[in-house]
């Protein structure tokens, strides 16, 4: 990996480190980058959850105590970004089996016990409530990550990120570098070993951001373990799973045709436009708008996908938005890292009296679709 990074840095050594004058759009990017809520160690407050919840179908809750505290785990690394943990950090504990079959706690501690527990929770839940584990995967190291590291954040935000490349290196819809490919392959082996040795359940569905670095990561991570179990890798490409929409060209996706040609194994969701109609070179998505997209993403998955385990291949700020939507503690993860999020979705019925927390919620979708 070090040799790969050094090779890229040699290509980039002529770039200036001094930023060009900023404009208002750049100030937005810099502010959002330096004040990412995910750097806080606090759990989202009721007021924060009120701003990001929707009165559409579900109210989401993060279920703590089943996996390692990733906020604390991230503190073990100099960059304060969590890594993939053995067995994904599942805790060997007994579960509250009130209303469930008490024999659940007779299973071997770990994934076997938890999988049976989750199955019964869903089978015996009422009022349309459901439970899922999201295996959230951040893409591997991309071209844009290395360029930004070399030129520095100010120069990247104010100048280089607005270009497609420099004539030698292209970072628009940035692909993985060799080091990023190696990271994804390492995570692929983690899956193979985890299923074989630890009883980890394969996700029933794979969802991916349409950006190339995520499409490549998904294919690399899941092909070996799926093939070994007679399954084909058929990830569903979700527009709502994209990174925070900035004016950086690395966040502008390729055309639908190019994605279909380059990743024929992928299932592109209905309504996916040929051109990227979300990205705008002159504006940046607000945190509220980003949270709205992730709220709509979860609404789609919990409404239409019955799989108790699903995988999302996405981005750093996208994970931050998901954590805010479900009211989870805030943490960051390194490239090609996977973390589990255990979520309860409580169905909100139209005539159901709602708690003060719910009635105070702003309808995120209205924010997202407003001019």
C-alpha positions as CSV (number, residue, x, y, z in Angstrom):
1,X,0.0,0.0,0.0
2,X,2.8,2.4,0.8
3,X,4.4,1.9,-2.6
4,X,1.1,2.6,-4.3
5,X,0.6,5.8,-2.4
6,X,4.1,7.0,-3.1
7,X,3.6,6.4,-6.8
8,X,0.5,8.6,-6.8
9,X,2.3,11.2,-4.7
10,X,5.1,11.4,-7.3
11,X,2.5,12.2,-10.0
12,X,1.1,14.9,-7.8
13,X,4.2,16.5,-6.5
14,X,4.0,19.5,-8.8
15,X,0.7,20.6,-7.5
16,X,0.6,23.9,-5.5
17,X,-0.4,23.7,-1.9
18,X,-1.7,27.2,-1.6
19,X,-5.4,27.5,-2.1
20,X,-7.0,29.9,-4.5
21,X,-9.4,32.5,-3.1
22,X,-12.6,30.9,-1.7
23,X,-16.1,31.5,-2.9
24,X,-19.4,31.0,-0.9
25,X,-19.8,27.5,-2.2
26,X,-16.3,26.6,-1.0
27,X,-17.0,28.1,2.4
28,X,-19.9,25.7,2.7
29,X,-17.8,22.7,1.9
30,X,-15.1,23.7,4.3
31,X,-17.5,24.4,7.1
32,X,-19.4,21.1,6.6
33,X,-16.1,19.2,6.4
34,X,-14.6,20.7,9.6
35,X,-17.8,20.5,11.6
36,X,-19.0,17.1,10.7
37,X,-21.4,16.0,13.5
38,X,-19.9,12.5,13.4
39,X,-16.7,13.8,15.1
40,X,-18.8,14.3,18.3
41,X,-19.0,11.5,20.8
42,X,-22.5,12.4,21.9
43,X,-25.7,10.5,21.0
44,X,-28.1,12.4,18.9
45,X,-30.5,14.3,21.1
46,X,-34.3,14.1,20.8
47,X,-34.3,17.6,19.2
48,X,-31.8,16.4,16.6
49,X,-33.8,13.3,15.9
50,X,-36.9,15.5,15.6
51,X,-35.2,17.4,12.8
52,X,-34.3,14.4,10.8
53,X,-37.3,12.1,11.3
54,X,-40.2,11.8,8.9
55,X,-43.9,11.3,9.7
56,X,-44.2,8.9,6.7
57,X,-44.0,5.2,7.8
58,X,-41.3,4.4,10.4
59,X,-39.6,5.8,13.4
60,X,-36.1,4.4,13.6
61,X,-34.2,3.5,16.8
62,X,-30.6,2.3,17.2
63,X,-30.3,-0.8,19.4
64,X,-27.2,-0.5,21.6
65,X,-25.6,-3.2,23.7
66,X,-25.5,-6.0,21.0
67,X,-22.2,-4.9,19.4
68,X,-19.0,-3.2,20.6
69,X,-19.4,0.5,21.2
70,X,-17.8,1.9,18.0
71,X,-17.4,5.3,19.5
72,X,-15.0,3.9,22.1
73,X,-13.4,1.5,19.5
74,X,-12.5,4.4,17.3
75,X,-10.5,6.0,20.1
76,X,-8.0,3.1,19.7
77,X,-6.7,4.6,16.4
78,X,-4.6,7.7,15.9
79,X,-7.1,9.1,13.3
80,X,-10.1,8.3,15.6
81,X,-11.7,6.2,12.8
82,X,-13.0,2.8,13.6
83,X,-11.8,-0.4,11.8
84,X,-13.5,-3.7,11.0
85,X,-13.5,-5.7,14.3
86,X,-13.3,-9.5,14.7
87,X,-16.7,-10.9,14.4
88,X,-17.8,-7.3,13.8
89,X,-17.7,-6.7,17.5
90,X,-20.7,-8.8,18.4
91,X,-21.0,-9.2,22.2
92,X,-21.4,-12.7,23.7
93,X,-24.4,-12.1,25.9
94,X,-27.8,-13.5,26.8
95,X,-30.9,-11.7,25.4
96,X,-34.1,-10.6,26.9
97,X,-36.5,-13.3,25.7
98,X,-39.7,-11.9,27.2
99,X,-42.4,-13.0,24.7
100,X,-39.8,-15.1,22.8
101,X,-38.7,-18.7,22.9
102,X,-36.3,-18.9,25.9
103,X,-34.3,-21.6,24.1
104,X,-32.6,-18.8,22.1
105,X,-30.1,-18.3,24.9
106,X,-29.2,-22.0,24.5
107,X,-27.5,-21.4,21.2
108,X,-23.8,-20.7,21.1
109,X,-23.0,-17.1,22.0
110,X,-22.3,-14.8,19.1
111,X,-23.8,-14.7,15.6
112,X,-25.7,-18.0,15.9
113,X,-27.6,-16.9,19.0
114,X,-28.1,-13.4,17.6
115,X,-29.4,-14.6,14.2
116,X,-32.0,-16.7,15.9
117,X,-32.9,-13.8,18.3
118,X,-33.4,-11.4,15.4
119,X,-35.5,-14.0,13.5
120,X,-37.9,-14.3,16.5
121,X,-38.0,-10.6,17.1
122,X,-39.3,-10.1,13.5
123,X,-41.7,-13.1,13.7
124,X,-43.3,-12.0,16.9
125,X,-43.3,-8.2,16.4
126,X,-46.6,-6.5,16.2
127,X,-48.1,-3.4,14.5
128,X,-45.8,-3.7,11.5
129,X,-42.6,-3.1,13.5
130,X,-39.4,-4.7,12.2
131,X,-35.7,-5.2,13.0
132,X,-32.7,-5.2,10.7
133,X,-28.9,-5.3,10.8
134,X,-27.3,-3.0,8.3
135,X,-23.7,-4.0,7.3
136,X,-22.4,-0.6,6.4
137,X,-19.3,-0.7,4.3
138,X,-17.3,2.4,3.4
139,X,-15.6,2.2,0.0
140,X,-11.9,1.5,-0.3
141,X,-9.2,4.2,-0.9
142,X,-9.9,6.2,-4.0
143,X,-7.9,8.5,-6.2
144,X,-9.6,11.6,-4.7
145,X,-8.4,10.5,-1.2
146,X,-4.8,10.5,-2.2
147,X,-5.0,13.7,-4.2
148,X,-6.6,15.5,-1.2
149,X,-3.9,14.2,1.1
150,X,-1.2,15.4,-1.1
151,X,-2.4,19.0,-1.9
152,X,-4.0,19.6,1.5
153,X,-7.7,20.2,2.4
154,X,-7.8,23.9,1.7
155,X,-6.3,23.6,-1.8
156,X,-8.5,20.6,-2.5
157,X,-11.7,22.2,-1.4
158,X,-11.0,25.6,-3.1
159,X,-9.5,24.5,-6.4
160,X,-8.6,20.9,-7.3
161,X,-11.9,19.3,-6.2
162,X,-13.7,21.4,-8.9
163,X,-11.7,19.9,-11.7
164,X,-12.1,16.4,-13.3
165,X,-8.4,15.9,-13.1
166,X,-5.0,17.3,-14.2
167,X,-4.4,15.6,-17.5
168,X,-2.7,12.6,-16.0
169,X,-4.9,11.7,-13.0
170,X,-8.7,11.6,-13.2
171,X,-10.6,11.9,-10.0
172,X,-14.1,12.7,-11.3
173,X,-16.3,9.9,-10.0
174,X,-13.1,8.6,-8.5
175,X,-12.2,4.9,-8.8
176,X,-10.3,2.8,-6.3
177,X,-6.5,2.9,-6.4
178,X,-4.5,-0.3,-6.1
179,X,-4.3,0.1,-2.3
180,X,-8.1,0.5,-2.2
181,X,-8.5,-2.7,-4.2
182,X,-6.3,-4.5,-1.7
183,X,-8.4,-3.1,1.2
184,X,-11.6,-4.4,-0.4
185,X,-10.0,-7.8,-1.0
186,X,-9.0,-8.0,2.6
187,X,-12.6,-7.3,3.6
188,X,-13.7,-10.0,1.2
189,X,-11.5,-12.5,3.1
190,X,-13.0,-11.3,6.3
191,X,-16.4,-12.3,5.0
192,X,-15.2,-15.7,3.9
193,X,-13.6,-16.4,7.3
194,X,-16.5,-14.9,9.2
195,X,-19.2,-17.0,7.6
196,X,-17.1,-20.2,7.9
197,X,-15.7,-19.8,11.4
198,X,-18.0,-17.4,13.2
199,X,-21.4,-18.1,11.8
200,X,-21.8,-14.6,10.3
201,X,-25.0,-14.4,8.2
202,X,-24.7,-13.3,4.6
203,X,-26.8,-10.3,3.8
204,X,-30.0,-11.1,1.9
205,X,-29.6,-7.9,-0.2
206,X,-26.7,-5.7,-1.3
207,X,-27.2,-2.0,-1.9
208,X,-24.6,0.3,-3.2
209,X,-24.0,4.0,-4.0
210,X,-23.8,4.5,-7.8
211,X,-20.3,6.1,-7.5
212,X,-17.6,4.0,-9.1
213,X,-15.5,3.5,-5.9
214,X,-18.6,1.9,-4.2
215,X,-19.5,-0.2,-7.1
216,X,-16.0,-1.6,-7.3
217,X,-15.8,-2.1,-3.5
218,X,-19.1,-4.0,-3.5
219,X,-18.1,-6.4,-6.3
220,X,-14.7,-7.0,-4.7
221,X,-16.0,-7.5,-1.2
222,X,-18.9,-9.9,-1.8
223,X,-18.0,-11.9,-4.9
224,X,-15.8,-14.5,-3.2
225,X,-18.1,-15.3,-0.3
226,X,-21.3,-15.2,-2.4
227,X,-19.7,-17.5,-5.1
228,X,-18.6,-20.0,-2.4
229,X,-22.3,-20.2,-1.3
230,X,-23.7,-20.5,-4.8
231,X,-25.1,-17.0,-4.9
232,X,-24.5,-14.3,-7.5
233,X,-23.5,-10.8,-6.6
234,X,-26.4,-8.6,-7.8
235,X,-26.1,-5.3,-5.9
236,X,-28.9,-2.8,-6.2
237,X,-27.7,0.7,-7.2
238,X,-29.4,3.3,-5.1
239,X,-29.2,7.0,-5.9
240,X,-30.2,7.9,-2.3
241,X,-27.1,6.0,-0.9
242,X,-24.7,8.6,-2.4
243,X,-22.3,10.7,-0.5
244,X,-23.2,14.2,0.7
245,X,-23.7,16.2,-2.5
246,X,-20.9,18.8,-2.8
247,X,-19.6,20.7,-5.8
248,X,-16.6,18.3,-5.9
249,X,-16.4,16.3,-9.1
250,X,-15.5,13.1,-7.2
251,X,-19.1,13.2,-6.0
252,X,-20.6,13.5,-9.5
253,X,-21.7,10.1,-10.7
254,X,-21.2,8.6,-14.2
255,X,-24.1,8.1,-16.6
256,X,-26.5,5.3,-16.2
257,X,-25.2,3.7,-19.5
258,X,-21.6,3.7,-18.3
259,X,-22.6,2.1,-15.0
260,X,-24.6,-0.6,-16.8
261,X,-21.8,-1.3,-19.2
262,X,-19.0,-1.3,-16.5
263,X,-21.0,-3.2,-13.9
264,X,-23.4,-5.5,-15.7
265,X,-24.0,-7.6,-12.6
266,X,-25.6,-4.6,-10.9
267,X,-29.4,-4.0,-10.7
268,X,-30.0,-0.3,-11.4
269,X,-33.2,0.9,-9.6
270,X,-36.2,2.1,-11.5
271,X,-36.2,5.9,-12.2
272,X,-32.4,6.1,-12.3
273,X,-31.7,8.9,-14.8
274,X,-29.2,8.7,-17.6
275,X,-27.4,11.9,-16.4
276,X,-26.6,12.9,-12.9
277,X,-29.5,15.2,-12.0
278,X,-28.6,15.6,-8.3
279,X,-25.0,17.0,-8.6
280,X,-24.6,20.7,-9.1
281,X,-21.3,22.4,-9.6
282,X,-22.6,25.6,-7.9
283,X,-24.1,24.3,-4.7
284,X,-23.7,21.9,-1.8
285,X,-26.4,19.8,-0.1
286,X,-27.3,20.9,3.4
287,X,-27.0,18.4,6.3
288,X,-30.8,18.5,6.5
289,X,-31.2,17.6,2.9
290,X,-28.7,14.8,3.2
291,X,-30.5,13.4,6.2
292,X,-33.7,13.5,4.2
293,X,-32.2,11.4,1.5
294,X,-31.0,8.8,4.0
295,X,-34.4,8.8,5.7
296,X,-36.0,8.1,2.4
297,X,-33.4,5.3,1.8
298,X,-34.3,3.6,5.0
299,X,-38.1,4.0,4.3
300,X,-37.5,2.3,1.0
301,X,-35.5,-0.6,2.4
302,X,-37.7,-1.2,5.5
303,X,-40.9,-1.0,3.4
304,X,-39.8,-3.2,0.6
305,X,-37.0,-5.6,1.7
306,X,-37.9,-8.4,4.1
307,X,-34.2,-9.4,4.6
308,X,-33.1,-9.1,8.2
309,X,-29.5,-8.6,7.2
310,X,-28.7,-6.1,4.4
311,X,-25.5,-4.5,3.2
312,X,-25.0,-0.8,2.3
313,X,-21.8,0.2,0.5
314,X,-21.5,3.9,0.9
315,X,-19.4,6.9,2.0
316,X,-18.1,8.6,5.2
317,X,-20.6,11.4,5.4
318,X,-23.4,9.1,4.3
319,X,-22.7,7.0,7.3
320,X,-22.8,10.1,9.5
321,X,-26.3,10.9,8.1
322,X,-27.6,7.4,8.7
323,X,-26.4,7.6,12.3
324,X,-28.3,10.8,12.8
325,X,-31.4,9.4,11.3
326,X,-31.5,6.4,13.6
327,X,-30.3,8.3,16.7
328,X,-27.0,6.4,17.0
329,X,-23.8,7.6,18.6
330,X,-21.6,9.4,16.1
331,X,-18.3,8.0,14.9
332,X,-16.2,7.8,11.8
333,X,-14.8,4.8,10.0
334,X,-11.7,4.3,7.8
335,X,-11.7,3.2,4.1
336,X,-12.9,-0.3,3.4
337,X,-14.3,-0.7,6.9
338,X,-17.5,-2.5,7.8
339,X,-19.7,-1.9,10.9
340,X,-23.0,-3.4,11.9
341,X,-26.0,-1.2,12.8
342,X,-28.9,-2.9,14.6
343,X,-32.1,-0.9,14.0
344,X,-35.7,-1.1,15.1
345,X,-38.3,0.4,12.8
346,X,-41.5,1.2,14.5
347,X,-44.4,1.7,12.0
348,X,-46.3,4.9,12.5
349,X,-50.0,4.4,11.8
350,X,-52.0,7.4,10.4
351,X,-54.5,7.5,13.3
352,X,-52.0,6.5,16.0
353,X,-51.5,9.0,18.9
354,X,-47.9,10.1,18.7
355,X,-45.4,11.0,21.4
356,X,-44.2,14.6,21.8
357,X,-40.9,13.6,20.1
358,X,-42.8,12.4,17.0
359,X,-45.3,15.2,16.8
360,X,-42.4,17.8,17.0
361,X,-40.7,16.2,14.0
362,X,-40.2,18.2,10.9
363,X,-41.3,16.4,7.7
364,X,-37.9,15.9,6.1
365,X,-39.3,15.0,2.7
366,X,-40.9,18.5,2.5
367,X,-37.4,20.0,3.2
368,X,-35.8,17.8,0.6
369,X,-38.3,18.6,-2.2
370,X,-38.5,22.4,-1.4
371,X,-36.9,24.9,-3.8
